[in-house]
């Protein structure tokens, strides 16, 4: 069951669900549109990387129009990550080693099982619209240079059809969004931290060609990663954890 205002539009093949969603959003599409492609030929990941998109995995982009400042856009990527973990955990055996890696990865053990590309477009200081591009390895774990990958089927389950997983994911996003509206960002941050790195875990972050090393010190109120370094705690708004 797909909760309102979400509506799922499925395509056999698209170059990129995020590109089509962006065009529809720019043309005035109401929030809640979710575009799914059973196969992508030009899928996009973070840092400009290609996202391999074989049939049997989930490739979906979701349009939101939250009444929120543009500065809070990173919170929505973290909300999507928490909802994604909720949806995956509901299908996996108890104790399955799901974890969240800042800012956009769902891990199974030490291997990447899903990624989120959150893209916000502003109107002045406000969010005009937000695209959540989500790829989940349901049946297959495509290789990623320099990264271990996994799929949900590695947990010994029969992988769900992409449309079925999409319905559970949209329901989880709706629940977490309602929680955010009622209680603020705190519970979302706590849910992310429950699956994130342990406090004090060593981290190395690259951003714009620069590298930062330190230990994990939590998440800031705006969703930035807090990195404890020899010079003090730094708030990292964007980057990639090695």
N, C-alpha and C positions, 0 to 999 in steps of 0.2 A: 504494500500500500504506500503510495507516494503522497506525502502530506502537502497541503497547500502552503505557500503559493507555488511549490515546485511543479514542474511539468517536464516530462522526459521526452526528448526528441532523438530517435535512434537513426543512425545512418549506417549503411553497410561499409562505406569507405569515405574518408575525407583526408585532405592534406593535413589539416590541423583543427581539432575541435576548438582550441583557444582562438585561432584566427577567425573562424566563423562566428564564434560568440562575440568577439570584439566588434566585428562588422555589424552584428545584430544589435549590440548594445549601443553603438554609436548612432544607429538608426532609430533608437528610442524604445527598443524592446523592454517590456516590463520585467522586473526582477523575478527570479525563480526559474528562468529557462535553464535547462540542463541538456547539453548536447553531447550525445554519446556516439562514438564511432567504433564499430567492431574492428576496424583496422585504420591506422593512420599511415600516410605515406611521407609526411613531413612533420612529425610530432616534435614539440619543443620541450626541452627541460630547462633547468636553471643554468646560469652562466653561459647562455647561448648554445648549450649542447643539444644534439639531436636526441630524441627519445624513441627507442625502438618499440614498435607497437604491433606485435603479432596478434592474430585472432585468438580469442580465449582469455585475454587480459582486459582490464578495464581502462578505457581512455575516455575521459569525460571532462567537460568544462561547465562551470556553474556560475550563473550571473546573480550577483547580489547588488542591491542599492541601499546600503545602510545609511541612516541619517547620522553620520559620524564625521569627525574631523579627519582630514587626510593624514594627520600625524598618527592616528590610531590604526592605520591600515595594517601594520604588522600584526596587530592583535587578531585580525581575521584569518590570517594564515595559520596562526597557532590554534585558533578555534577549529579550523578545518582539520588540522593535524590530530587534535584530540578526538574529534568526531570520527575521523578515519580509523583511529585506534579502537574506538568504541565498536565500530562496525566490524572490524576484523576480529576483535576479541570475542564477539558474539558467535562467531563461526568456529573458532579454534578450541582445542581442548584446554581445560583449566591449566593455568601455569605456563601456557605457551610463551616463549621468550620474546614478546613484543616490546619494543622500545621506541622512543622518539629521539630523533637527532635534529638539533637546531640547524636551520629553522624549518626544514621542509621535508624531512625523510621519515618514513616508517621503517623500522628495522625488525628483522626476524633473526634473533641472535646478533651476530656481528655483520649480517648481510642486509643490503638494501632490498626491501620488498615493495616499496611505493614511494612516490615523490609528489610534491605539490608545487605548482608554479602559481603564485598569487600575484596578480597584476592589478594595480589600482590606477584609476584615472580621476584626476581632481577637477573640481569646479570651484575656483578660488581656493579657500582653505578647507573645503569639504570634499568628501568622496562623492563623485558623480556616479561611478559604478565600479564594481570589483569583480574580477574574473578569478575563479579558483579552478585551475587546470590540474586534474588529478589522474595519475597513472598508477595502477595497482597490478602487480604481478600475481594474477590469480592462478593460472595454469602453467606459465612459463617464466623462466628467469633469464631474460636476455643478458648477454655479457655487457659489462660496462668497463672500459679500460681503467685499470687501477683500483677497481672496486669489486668486492664480493657481492653477489646478488642471490636472492632467494625468492620463492613464490609461496603463496599460502598453501598450495598443495603439498609443500615439503613437510607440513605438520601432520600429514596423513589423512587429510580430509578430501572428500570429493569437491573439487573447486566449483564454486557457484557460477552460474551464467553471469556475464557482465551486467545484464539488465537487472537480475535479482540482487546482485551486490550493490548496484547503483541505488535501488530502492531503499535498502538498508542504510546506505551512506547518507542519502538525502534526509531520511528520518532522523538519523543521528545529528546531522547539522541543524535540523529544525529544533531538536531538543536542546542542543548546546546554545543555540541562538536565543531560545526562550530563557534559558538559565542566565545568559549574559544580560538580557534585558531586565530580568528581575533582580539579579544579585550583583551585577557588575563583573569586571574582568577577573576578580580575585579567584573565584572557583575554577575558571578556565585555566588560569595560570597554575593553580594547585594541581589540577588534573594533568596538565602537561608535565609539571615537575615530577609527578608520581611515576611517569614513564621516561623521564629524561635522565641525564647523567647524574651520578651521585655527587653530592657536594664535595668539592675538593678534587674532583677527577681532572687529570691533566688534559688540556685542550690546546690545539693549534688551529688558528684561524687565518685564512688568507682573504684579503680584500684589496682589490685594485692593485694587485701585484705586491702588496706588503703583507708580511706575516706577523702574527701576534701569538705569543705562547703564554700560558698561565694555567690557572685552575678554575673550574666551574664554580661560580658564586651565585647562581640563580638567574632569574629573569626580572628585568625592570618593569615598571608599571606599564610602559608602552610596548612591551614585548621584546625589547632589546636583550641580548645575552650579556650577562655580567661576568667579566673575566678578571679574576684577581691576578695581578702581575706584581713584579717587584716595585713598580712605581705607584701601586694602588689599584683600586677596582675601576675597570674601564667598561663603559656601556657600548656594546657593539651592535649597531642597528642593522647592518647587512654584512654578508660575507659567507664563507664556506668553512665548515669545520672539517678538518682533515680526518 
